[in-house]
């Protein structure tokens, strides 16, 4: 079964934030909610409040913190307002927790941006002027034979994607599905939304108020720049940026920019090493404007056909 995708043809409006499809899962959730509601009716008290504990089948729940327990701690009033760092149009209902992108919404150490978000194959870091991309392929190994050791792929930024002049005071979460999140930047003049996902070599962007701006960590080596597509290498890693038909990219030092022909959307992909990058860039280009809108944990991120055509080995290992 293939992942729902949104195809953007030239002149089409930019994609919306991730949407949720109604159907079997929603019906199941409603049914479960009905059962829970039926099970907790007995704990409603005459005064209109609820008791401190109730039972649901063989289990129970409480609305009172255990002795010594505290609410989550973080920036501002997030302990009692978990929607503090969401946009007004973010999905309603409970806020997800304990995910790879949680630092975007549950801000604790950094109240304006995020911590490193390990999505694989890419890692990301939200900054006030855009989204940082890291494709670290060499692990860092530390520790001793008899002591504590670590094996990880540290975040080392290759590229930052944003809008020229963007200076958002805070980065918020605008949408999420099982495997993706959409981050939101706004400084009152310029806006950007970026959708990233676990297992996706693409990141997808919609912008307004200025040109799309890609800033490399070092002067990029451009190996193709034809019309709306530019391929370049930074720190030994190959990337491709795809603008809408009719747009072009310009390069100045470490910066790559495009007005996007006024259409306000683009995507950036990292290519796996060792392949024919020109051929891969062309193949990826077939899907560059099919922005992901929803993902489900019980489905693979790509169809196997799509997965094979992209010649990657990334997508399904995280499922």
N, C-alpha and C positions, 0 to 999 in steps of 0.2 A: 504494500500500500504506500503510495507516495505522500510526501508532505505537502500540505496545502501551500501554494505559492501564489504570489500576486505578480502578474506580468505588467511591467510598465512600458508601454510603447511611447515613442516620441510624441510629446504634446500632452500625454496623460497627466493627471494630477499626481502629486507625490503620494507615496503609500501612507496609510494611516498607521497608528500604533497597533501592536498585536491585539487581535480580537479573539474572543472565546466562542467556540461553536457550541450551540445547544444540542442536546441529543441524549444519548444513552447515559453518559456520565452525569449530566445534570439531573436527569430523571432519577438516577440511582442516589445522587446526593439529596434530592428532595425527599425521596422515600426514606432515606436514613434519617433525615431531619424530622420527618413525621413520626418515625418510631421513637426517636429521642424525645420529641415533644410529648408523646403519649406517656413515655416512661417517667418524665419529670413532673407531670401535673400534680402528683401527690406531694411534692415538696413546696408548693405554693402556700404561703401562710395567709391568714385572714387579713393582715394589715396591708397586703399588696406586695410585700417583699418576698424574698426567698430564704429558705433555711440555709445554714452554712454547709450542709452536705445533703446529697441525694443519691439514690441508687438507680442504676440503669442495668437491668439484668443482674448478672453476678458482679458487676463493677459498681463504682461510685465516683462521684466528682465533688469538688468543693469550690466555692467562690471566695474562700477565705485563705489568705496566705498562712502556711504553717509557721509556727514559732521560729523566729530567727531568719526566715526567708525574706528576700527583698525583690522588688520588681527589677526588670532589666535596667541597667544604667547606661547612659549615653549622653548625647548632645541635647541641649535644650530640655523640653518636656517629653522626650521620646518615651520615657517610662510609662506615661499615661496617655500619650498621643502617638501611637505607632505610625500614623499617616503623616507625621511631620515632614518627612522628606519624600513625599509623593506629590505628583501633580494633581490638579483638580480633576482631570479626566482619567486618572489611573483606575484600574479595575477595582470594583467595590468588593467588600467582604474582608475576610481575614488577610493579614499581611504575611507572606511567606517568611520563614526563618530557616537558619542553618543551611544556606545554599552557597554556591560558589560566588555569587554576587551580593551576598548579604550586606557587605560593608557599604554598598551604595545606598541602602535604605535604612539600615540599623547603624547609624553613625555613632562612633564612640571616641576613637582616637583622632579622627580627622572630621571636623564638623562641616566641611565645605565640599569635599570631593569623595574619594573612596580609598580603600586599601587596594592591594594587588588582587585582581580577579582572574583566577586560573581557569580558563574555559577550555583550553586544549583544542587544537594545536597552539592557539595563541593565548597569551595572557594580556590583560588590559589593566589600565589604571586611569581613572577619571581625574582630570585636572581642570582648573578653572577655564583654561583656554582650549580645551579639547580632550580627545581620548587618546591615551598612549597605547601603542601596540608593541608587544615583545614576542619574538619567536626564538626563544633560547633552545638550541638543539644539543648543547653540551651540558651534562649534569655536573653539579657541584657536589663533591663528596668530602665530608669532613669527619672528624672524630678519630678514635683509636680502636685497635682491635679489641681491647678489654673495656673500653668506655662507651659513652653515648656517641652514636654516629648518625649522620644525616646524608640522605641522597635526594637531591631536589634540583629543579630547574629554576634558577633565580630569575626574577624579572629584570631584564635589561632592555630598555626602550630602544626600538629601531626607528619608530615613526610616531608622530603625533598628528592626529586628524582633527581639524576644527574649521572655523570660519575666520577669515581675516579680521582681526580686531576684537575677537570674542573675549569677553572677560566676565563670565557668569559668577555671581557671588556664591552660588551653591549649585551643585549638580543633584538632580532628583531622579527618582524612578517614575517613568511614565507608563510602563506596562510590563507584563511578564507572562510567560507561559511555562510549561514544564521544563523546557530546556533553554529558553531565551529570556533576555531582559532588554528593555528599551530605556536608555538614560536620556535625560533632558537637560539642556543648557539654555539659559536665557539671560541676557544682560539688559533687556529693555529695548535694544536695537537689533541685536543679532540673536538668532536661535539655532539650535541644532538638536536633532534627535538621532541617536545611534542605537541600532539593534544588533546585539551580539549574542552568540549562542554556543553552548557546549558542543564541541565537535564540528563547528562550522569554520571553514577556512575564509569565509566572507564576513565582513562587517558592513552594515547597510546604513546609509545616512540620508536625512532630509535636513535642508538648511534654508535659512532666509536671512536677509540683511547684509549679505556680503558674499565674496567669492569663497569657494571651497579652498581650504589651505592645508596642505600636507607639509609638515616640517620634519625632515630626516635628522637622525642623530649625527650624521656626517654627510658630506656632499654625496648625493646618490649617483650611481653609475646608471645612466639611462640606456637601455638596450632596445627599446622600441618606443616611438612616440608618433602615433598615427591617428589623427582625428580624435575621437573621444576616448581612446585607450592609450595609457602610458605604462610601460613596464620598466622597472628600475631595481637596482640592487643596493641594499644598505647593510653594512656589517656582514656581508656574505649571504644575505637572505634576499630572495626574489619576491617582489610585490608587484601587483598590477592594480591600477586604479581605473575605474570605468565610469565615464560621464555619459550623459544622454547623447543620442544622435544629434549631430550638429555642433557639439561642444568641442573645445580643444583644451590642451594642458600646456602651460608655460613653466619653464624651469629657471630659477635664479638662485645660484648658490645651493643651499640646503633646502630651499623652498620649492614646492610644486603647487600651482594654483590653477583654478578654472572658474569661469563665471557660470559654467554648466548650461550655457545658452539660455539662461534665465529660467531653467526648469526645476532647480532646487533639489535634485536628488543625485546620488552617486553611490558607488560601492568600492570597497578595497578588499583584495584577496591576497593571501600569502600562498606561494607555490611550494610544493614539496621539492626538496633538493634532489639532484641526480637525474631529473627528467629533461625533456626538450621544452625549455621554458616558453619558447615562441608558440609551440603547438598547444601547450597547456593554457597559455594566455588566451588563445583563440577558443579553445574548448570551454574554459571558464566563462568567456564572454557571452556564451549562449545563455547563461543563467544569471548574469550580472545584475539584471534589473528585475529578477523574479524574487522580490523581497519576501522573506519568511514572515508570516503573520501569525502562525500558531504551531505549537508542537505538543505532543503527548508522550508521556513516558512509556506507554505500551506500544508505541510505534518506533521504528528506526528513524533516525534523523533524515537520512536520504533513502530513497528507493535503492535497491541493490544495483539497478541499471545506472542510475545517476552516480552512485558511489563508484562503480567500476569506470564509468566514463571520465570521472575526474582523476582517476588513477591515484587516489590517495589511500592511505591506510589509517586514517584518523577517526572516521566517523563513529563506528560502532563500539569501540573499545570502552567507552564511558557508560554504555547502557547497562 
